[in-house]
């Protein structure tokens, strides 16, 4: 009998066994299992990479994988287990063989095993490893999108507490979330509820293993946020406050990976209009502001970006943020940060957003008192047209609301002269020229600023712009000239 020598077998003997595998296959089930066990029982750490490759080469040359695939249709769990292990070992780190497996229809077999043997820990483990190995392939994602793999993976995620198993499942889910069809299927299968439960279960833990799972959960939430529908579902199941709880716990941690992932998720959740309203009602803006004590630039950037998303199109949010002295003071400080341009840029954009979406004189006064106006005037000279336009629109709206409060600052900051330069510069975009003239129209309501406009001979520049190639610029130039001449009012 062969059984007595299993543990003493050498790599050479194993290779020899595989070379005669086809003969063994026809000699009965027991010998097949023995051959597969001989391959599997060699621990990877006990074999050099060279020896492993030597073992795999004759298996590949003999098309052993093709012969093993039919055994994945077996109803015998032990046969499935050893066939799956052998296929996994042979195909590991071999993209060509992995692609071949997908073409041969191995995906439905793997999903069937996961479905029919969901309670078998060894089989599920082998099956998940196989899915992890194949999930990065576009062909595999396409094949998986035609199965119920999303439903089965969500079931496994719900029932699993083992950290190693969870990490494998998250790796598979992260890969599948790159496919739009699978992303929708995962949400339809209720993955957001399970992710919410995981965050709730682990939010108080300080163990490194739990922190890794929490980060993986947050990363997956970010990946799943495709389209307003998915974002709305996430908010409905209460993910927001769990993410905020998580942030509050880690806000002063030097490891910012968890914070960054959670903030990315929050930022995306704040995009749909319906979510903005719900998030404001749930006090999210106030809770995010409380996190501003963080001194980590990447965290500061994400916090500011999330607040800007909340304020976008929401007058209520702009009013809440615009009347918070602590927030405005921090924004003004960050606007001056030269070492971290991302943070200073986002601080300027949030300041502009607050004024653009605001309708209250109190907010204009608060921004003026915090000395935020000078940063918005500087922003009109940004090298980025998008930021220039945001600043110009913000100043125009603020001027329309309360020009009297801003008048002196505009004179000190030489806003009129800055606008004239933008209008004269041939490199200035058409949209920036248009918005510059729109702001000028507001400034003409001030006697002192009107005088500056006249003294700077902006009228001549406006007349030249009446022959500009852009029709909108021409139209706005004519309107501004009429107001300047007193023929019309703004």
Secondary structure, 3 states (H helix, E strand, C coil): CCHHHHHHCCHHHHHHHHHCHHHHHCCCHHHHHHHHHHHHCCCHHHCCHHHHHHHHHHHHHCCHHHHHHHHHHCCCHHHHHHHHHHHHHHHCCCHHHHHHHHHCCHHHHHHHHHHHCCCCHHHHHHHHHHHHHHCCCHHHHHHHCCCCHHHHHHHHHHHCCCHHHHHHHHHHHHHHCCCHHHHHHHHHCCHHHHHHHHHHHHCCCCCHHHHHHHHHHHHHHHHHCCHHHHHHHHHHCCHHHHHHHHHHHHCCCCCCHHHHHHHHHHHHHCCCHHHHHHHHHCCHHHHHHHHHHCCCHHHHHHHHHHHHHHHCCCHHHHHHHHCCHHHHHHHHHHHCCCCCHHHHHHHHHHHHHHHHCCCCHHHHHHHHHCCCHHHHHHHCCCCCHHHHHHHHHHHHHHHHHHHHHHHHHHHHCCHHHHHHHHHHCCCCCHHHHHHHHHHHHHHCCCHHHHHHHHHCCHHHHHHHHCCCCCHHHHHHHHHHHHHHCCCCCC
